[in-house]
Amino acid sequence: MIVVQPVLEICTPDGFALWPVAEFEPYDFLPLGGALGPAEVGAAVMRIADCNNVDGEDDDRSTPPTDLIGSFLHGLLTMDDLFAAGGLRVTDTTIGTTLLPGCCNGLEEWRDWLEVLDGDGWASFGHDPSPLAERLSDTVRLTVDAERDDSPVIELPLSELHRLLGMAERDLADFLRLAADWAAQHLPDHAAPVTAALARALSLPAAAIPSKP
């Protein structure tokens, strides 16, 4: 059986205490979906915000707020191009092989997988390792690390990848719904812009943003 999951690479800033977050091993991968608990959602929001918590002195963004939460969220809420470390994790449970997103790959790029289905027929997803997906007629070959001659591979039908990518997008939309509810409780002054920014960071359409009750 082949499983495709959107995953976020987790790394918690030292001393983070702005809201409750679940603990993870550094640089572990958190699968995003609709079954996460509040502390896991908090960890995911923290990580995505921290990925974009960069110095903006050389751009046209506004001056960061002086309050701690507003300052931490400033990049997430003001940057044009957002980054969410991670990508899609593909596991073939039958042969015990897993393809992981490489360094510098982001969930905002997950739609690059559609190039395998409808575009150039191949896509790569970071480096160290260097995962690669290639369309070969009606089959897709996934190479865990294209820099290795002996790299493990996963193969699946093109139609199956199409179905699995649809499920991955639903997982992201389900996570966004959880995050919207979480933000309303934990970040009430920023809930709407945080939810909209998360949708952009996860390359989800505006229609996926939950409406207010």
C-alpha positions as a printed NumPy array, in Angstrom:
array([[  0.   ,   0.   ,   0.   ],
       [  1.246,   3.495,  -0.867],
       [  0.484,   6.45 ,   1.41 ],
       [  1.045,  10.125,   0.558],
       [  1.035,  12.61 ,   3.448],
       [  1.708,  16.353,   3.609],
       [  4.349,  16.751,   6.31 ],
       [  5.836,  19.763,   8.075],
       [  9.407,  19.693,   9.314],
       [  9.248,  20.655,  12.978],
       [ 11.845,  22.626,  14.892],
       [ 10.835,  24.602,  17.992],
       [ 12.666,  27.871,  18.781],
       [ 14.467,  27.791,  22.132],
       [ 12.228,  28.994,  24.944],
       [  9.086,  29.301,  22.826],
       [  6.183,  30.108,  25.161],
       [  3.723,  32.221,  23.164],
       [  1.162,  29.396,  23.102],
       [  1.077,  25.661,  23.941],
       [  2.907,  23.421,  21.481],
       [  3.466,  19.668,  21.35 ],
       [  7.03 ,  18.429,  21.72 ],
       [  8.801,  16.739,  18.825],
       [ 12.296,  15.583,  18.076],
       [ 14.158,  18.353,  16.185],
       [ 13.568,  18.181,  12.433],
       [ 10.996,  15.42 ,  12.777],
       [  8.098,  15.46 ,  10.312],
       [  4.541,  16.213,  11.486],
       [  1.816,  14.869,   9.15 ],
       [ -0.864,  17.532,   8.649],
       [ -4.515,  16.55 ,   8.625],
       [ -7.776,  16.739,  10.474],
       [ -6.878,  14.469,  13.39 ],
       [ -4.305,  16.682,  15.142],
       [ -4.751,  17.798,  18.729],
       [ -4.623,  21.472,  19.773],
       [ -0.976,  21.331,  20.884],
       [  0.01 ,  19.715,  17.577],
       [ -1.852,  22.405,  15.638],
       [ -0.112,  25.001,  17.797],
       [  3.25 ,  23.443,  16.951],
       [  2.441,  23.517,  13.239],
       [  1.352,  27.169,  13.31 ],
       [  4.458,  28.017,  15.332],
       [  6.734,  26.3  ,  12.817],
       [  5.164,  27.915,   9.752],
       [  5.323,  31.338,  11.397],
       [  8.939,  30.754,  12.439],
       [  9.88 ,  29.719,   8.882],
       [  8.874,  33.234,   7.843],
       [ 10.151,  35.097,  10.902],
       [ 12.967,  36.817,   9.016],
       [ 14.529,  40.255,   9.093],
       [ 12.607,  42.596,   6.801],
       [ 14.898,  45.626,   6.887],
       [ 15.662,  45.345,   3.169],
       [ 12.087,  45.124,   1.937],
       [  8.991,  47.304,   1.955],
       [  7.152,  45.551,   4.73 ],
       [  5.84 ,  47.525,   7.681],
       [  7.721,  47.791,  10.958],
       [  7.064,  44.745,  13.184],
       [  4.729,  45.314,  16.137],
       [  6.309,  45.633,  19.565],
       [  4.184,  42.948,  21.24 ],
       [  5.703,  39.452,  21.283],
       [  2.936,  37.633,  19.408],
       [  2.524,  40.346,  16.791],
       [  6.281,  40.453,  16.243],
       [  6.533,  36.665,  15.882],
       [  3.66 ,  36.572,  13.374],
       [  4.828,  39.621,  11.414],
       [  6.65 ,  37.728,   8.655],
       [  3.827,  35.244,   8.203],
       [  1.317,  38.075,   7.859],
       [  3.35 ,  40.422,   5.646],
       [  5.662,  38.408,   3.377],
       [  4.558,  37.911,  -0.223],
       [  6.215,  34.512,  -0.677],
       [  5.717,  32.213,   2.285],
       [  7.696,  29.081,   3.128],
       [  6.636,  26.008,   5.13 ],
       [  9.507,  23.538,   5.494],
       [  8.435,  20.071,   4.4  ],
       [  6.517,  18.611,   1.501],
       [  4.874,  15.322,   0.637],
       [  6.05 ,  12.089,   2.236],
       [  5.421,   8.948,   0.2  ],
       [  5.568,   5.556,   1.918],
       [  5.318,   2.166,   0.271],
       [  4.344,   0.007,   3.235],
       [  4.719,  -3.191,   1.214],
       [  8.421,  -2.787,   0.501],
       [  9.21 ,  -0.529,   3.457],
       [ 10.492,   2.412,   1.412],
       [  9.834,   6.089,   2.177],
       [ 10.469,   9.146,   0.028],
       [ 10.997,  12.292,   2.146],
       [ 11.154,  15.923,   1.034],
       [ 14.713,  17.196,   0.853],
       [ 16.3  ,  20.27 ,   2.389],
       [ 14.877,  23.631,   1.243],
       [ 11.682,  22.01 ,  -0.042],
       [  8.434,  23.543,   1.187],
       [  4.793,  22.593,   1.417],
       [  3.971,  25.711,  -0.579],
       [  5.513,  23.825,  -3.526],
       [  3.489,  20.633,  -3.174],
       [  1.613,  21.368,  -6.411],
       [  4.879,  20.746,  -8.279],
       [  3.779,  17.109,  -8.093],
       [  1.11 ,  17.977, -10.658],
       [  3.905,  18.506, -13.188],
       [  4.417,  14.749, -13.055],
       [  0.784,  14.182, -13.989],
       [  0.059,  16.956, -16.484],
       [  3.24 ,  18.926, -17.122],
       [  6.813,  18.082, -18.031],
       [  6.521,  14.618, -16.505],
       [  9.059,  15.059, -13.721],
       [  9.676,  17.09 , -10.565],
       [ 12.328,  17.225,  -7.858],
       [ 11.819,  18.094,  -4.21 ],
       [ 14.907,  19.517,  -2.532],
       [ 18.314,  18.026,  -1.81 ],
       [ 20.195,  15.974,   0.812],
       [ 18.374,  13.724,  -0.054],
       [ 17.345,  14.617,  -3.615],
       [ 13.931,  13.015,  -4.239],
       [ 12.738,  12.797,  -7.839],
       [  9.429,  11.849,  -9.469],
       [  9.269,  10.825, -13.144],
       [  6.378,   9.848, -15.389],
       [  7.118,   6.757, -17.487],
       [  4.132,   6.171, -19.748],
       [  1.273,   5.328, -17.345],
       [  3.605,   4.657, -14.401],
       [  5.352,   7.034, -11.979],
       [  8.785,   6.208, -10.603],
       [  9.793,   7.892,  -7.353],
       [ 13.513,   7.906,  -6.591],
       [ 14.28 ,   8.448,  -2.906],
       [ 17.672,  10.069,  -3.604],
       [ 18.614,  10.782,  -7.212],
       [ 22.233,  11.439,  -6.14 ],
       [ 22.647,   7.743,  -5.26 ],
       [ 23.11 ,   5.073,  -7.91 ],
       [ 21.625,   2.511,  -5.53 ],
       [ 18.692,   4.645,  -4.393],
       [ 15.485,   2.849,  -3.422],
       [ 12.546,   3.541,  -5.734],
       [  8.771,   3.428,  -5.462],
       [  6.593,   2.809,  -8.514],
       [  2.86 ,   3.361,  -8.819],
       [  0.26 ,   3.88 , -11.563],
       [ -0.269,   7.423, -12.777],
       [ -3.956,   7.205, -11.886],
       [ -3.097,   6.157,  -8.328],
       [ -0.798,   9.137,  -7.845],
       [ -3.589,  11.409,  -9.06 ],
       [ -5.925,   9.951,  -6.426],
       [ -3.331,  10.174,  -3.66 ],
       [ -2.532,  13.811,  -4.428],
       [ -6.231,  14.592,  -4.127],
       [ -6.254,  12.964,  -0.7  ],
       [ -3.172,  14.963,   0.33 ],
       [ -4.915,  18.196,  -0.652],
       [ -7.922,  17.185,   1.457],
       [ -5.586,  16.552,   4.396],
       [ -4.209,  20.08 ,   4.037],
       [ -7.718,  21.543,   3.854],
       [ -8.72 ,  19.563,   6.958],
       [ -5.673,  20.904,   8.788],
       [ -6.557,  24.448,   7.738],
       [-10.022,  24.047,   9.266],
       [ -8.45 ,  22.9  ,  12.532],
       [ -5.97 ,  25.775,  12.413],
       [ -8.767,  28.301,  11.874],
       [-10.587,  27.057,  14.986],
       [ -7.295,  26.977,  16.908],
       [ -6.438,  30.542,  15.883],
       [ -9.872,  31.795,  16.946],
       [ -9.159,  30.473,  20.446],
       [ -5.439,  31.2  ,  20.834],
       [ -4.882,  34.188,  18.525],
       [ -8.261,  35.952,  18.489],
       [ -6.766,  39.301,  17.445],
       [ -5.026,  37.71 ,  14.449],
       [ -7.255,  34.731,  13.612],
       [ -8.489,  35.777,  10.15 ],
       [ -5.13 ,  36.959,   8.717],
       [ -3.294,  33.974,  10.231],
       [ -5.753,  31.55 ,   8.627],
       [ -5.459,  33.291,   5.265],
       [ -1.651,  33.261,   5.503],
       [ -1.623,  29.553,   6.359],
       [ -3.738,  28.856,   3.28 ],
       [ -1.15 ,  30.658,   1.14 ],
       [  1.733,  28.854,   2.853],
       [  0.062,  25.525,   2.073],
       [ -0.825,  26.498,  -1.501],
       [ -4.55 ,  26.137,  -0.867],
       [ -7.147,  28.161,  -2.787],
       [ -9.095,  30.944,  -1.102],
       [-12.157,  28.705,  -1.271],
       [-10.494,  26.387,   1.273],
       [-10.406,  29.124,   3.927],
       [-13.19 ,  28.326,   6.432],
       [-15.925,  30.937,   6.633],
       [-16.801,  32.513,   9.946],
       [-19.608,  30.724,  11.794]])
